[in-house]
Amino acid sequence: MTIAPDNWMPASDELAGKTILVTGATGGIGRAVSLACAAAGAEVLLQGRDDAALEALHDEIATLSGNTPGIVPLDLNVQEPTIYDTLRDELEAADTQLDGLIHNASVLGERRALAQTSPHSWNEVIQVNLNAQFLLTRSLMPRLEAAPSASVVLTSSGVGRKGKAYWGAYAVSKFATEGFMQVLADELGATSRIRVNSLNPGAVNTKMRRAAYPGEAPYSNPAPEALSHHWVYLMSDASRHLHGQALSAQG
């Protein structure tokens, strides 16, 4: 299922008054989505583990949009639940409602047969791509419930909807992401103001895609900026009718 209506583009105030947390904000899709949400009027909270990259993106957004984003220096490879609870407590202390949560951060891991995948690589991929999504969503649920209409988007992948050889832990983590979305959406149902969807970006010219397909002509795929409006749409009130859907940004 595709997302935004044909030719839909966000207004400059599409997300005005909304606070949106983007994980993996400093590169590729996360960077493009962070910039697009800020350009649409949102206050963006930028999660990453590279302080210099976070500060550079912070300054760029402040210059381009006039909005001052927040910085969330959080390593999603850490399994300790208390670090996610600390973020929730900080938002609560500042009386910050969370209108949107975009789970974008992912690591590729080893592209090899499952039988040859190292336990270290497997554990890292599952932690960052799946466990951190659970821990962060679980901790931030009260802040999402405080918003009048919150949206959670989990970034999926084509290999998380149809298994493909040699995609190992990455594919498994994305299948689990789809399952996490479905279970959470069904639990929330009609009793919550939070809507939950997954989004498969398709082939995009990012560092991860180039690493996965080193022989592919990179410019044969769209840039992240060409697709970022789909995430903005899912954060906007225009998408209130979408819940529990496995969506695709390209066809």
ABEGO torsion letter per residue (X at the ends): XBBBBBGBBBBAAAABGBBBBBBGAABEAAAAAAAAAAAAGBBBBBBBABAAAAAAAAAAAAAAAGBBBBBBBBBAABABAAAAAAAAAAAAAAGBBBABBBBABBBAEBBBBAAABBAAAAAAAAAAAAAAAAAAAAAAAAAAAABABBBBBBBBBAAAABBBBGAEAAAAAAAAAAAAAAAAAAAAEAABABBBBBBBAEBBBBAAAAAABAABBAAABBBAAAAAAAAAAAABAAAAABBGBBBBABX
